Amino acid sequence: MASTTSKVSRRDEDGREHVVHVTKSGPRRELACDTCDWRQGAQFLPWLKAQEHLAEAHRATIDPTA
């Protein structure tokens, strides 16, 4: 089964970008943070969990696409 990857990115107050990659393989999704090597599996709401990690671990809450 092929996997697909998307990403959630946020900037912190200093303008540094932090990225969590969301890899989908079947019903499971794997989250991986580029900044701190945090990894977690997620079956539901992976993008919300990625946003929560970025806000809590890196204080990165600014959406660069907004």
Secondary structure as GFF3:
##gff-version 3
##sequence-region A 1 66
A	DSSP	beta_strand	4	11	.	.	.	ID=ss1
A	DSSP	beta_strand	17	25	.	.	.	ID=ss2
A	DSSP	beta_strand	28	33	.	.	.	ID=ss3
A	DSSP	beta_strand	39	42	.	.	.	ID=ss4
A	DSSP	alpha_helix	46	58	.	.	.	ID=ss5
###
